[in-house]
Amino acid sequence: MEDIYISKRRRSSDIDVVYLDEQPSAPPPQEDKPPKNKKKKKHRLLKFIATVLIAAFVLSSALIFLVAAASGYTREDLEANEYVSQSQLSSSPFVSNILLLGVDGSAESSSRSDSMILVSVDFVHSKIKLTSFLRDSWVEIPSKGKKAKLNAACSYGGPQLVVDTIEYNFGVDIDHYVMVDFNMFTEIIDNLGGVDVEVTSKEAKFINNTTRHTVESGESVHLNGDVALVYCRIRKLDSDYMRTYRQRKVITALINQAKSAGIGTLISTMQEVFPLIKTDMSAAEITGLAYKAGLGLLAFDIEQNRVPIDEHMNAETINGQWVETLELENVREYLHDYIYTNKIKLDEEEK
């Protein structure tokens, strides 16, 4: 017979029977709870950080908006492209395409476009992609019903016709454009403290022999605005392909320099350069784009390319002009894949 222990509770009528060889069940373990004051402190800290970030966002947004609105930049809206339907153009809500046009004269003139670079901010693949369009590309100028060099579109019809021509021939949707006198880059570069780029011995020798500037060669050479502009415009040394490559190198260096600049420096730079630009964007759109690009500048990789690539073009002489004729379907497919997908793998020295 097993030993038992009889215990009485407060009421004598209640009797518990417990077998002595059975172990009473242990109470469930109690989880350690952080002290309430620590939780409150953590909550207050997060709330404070969120408040500071929101205040900084609102303040800097207001500053950018006010600078854009008051700077006196030239606004010229883009009309819908009447030569190609929207359904025929490659686009994505997660990619912003801004065409950067550098011209020989002022942004108010009807000069040929010296530089045409599409800046694509790709939020899907976390990349900023720079694409140069070769100015000697032999393309259809839709408003003229004839073919000509791509850079002639600007003199025929300003930024509107450049956008229409690129969309018509290359099949990619352009959201906005920014047109500048190429000398504007000197202002931006100097305001940000210069840029560091690789300069070959041939490039340094060419600059030293043809200008009043003196440049050393090296993997990371610091250039001020004037020298960077000379570097960007070198053409007779080699080819237009290398010229566009140098332009993209400087823009890449400029983006990297902007990453470390404070909001005060960026606002000051905007005040200097805004009066020199023409664009279709409103002050509100510029503010939104500044924040989109700002997020990308901090975290996104930067890639650079050109179209057409060697495999999709042929050098010819037409009407006494040296031009690049294009395998247009291949060019369109390649450009689409580069901007909107991650299929195109570039070599480090891709030009």
Secondary structure, DSSP 8 states (H G I E B T S, - for coil): ---EEEEE-SSTT-EEEEETTS-------------HHHHHHHHHHHHHHHHHHHHHHHHHHHHHHHHHHHS--EE------SSS-GGGSB--TTEEEEEEEEESS-TTS---EEEEEEEEEETTTTEEEEEEE-TTBEEEETTTTEEEETTHHHHHHHHHHHHHHHHHHH-B---EEEEEETTHHHHHHHHTT-EEEEE-HHHHHHHHHHSS-----EEEEEE-HHHHHHHHT--TTS-HHHHHHHHHHHHHHHHHHHHTS-HHHHHHHHHHHGGGEEES--HHHHHHHHHHHHHHHHH-EEEEEEES-GGGEEEEEETTEEEEEE-HHHHHHHHHHHHHSS-----TT--
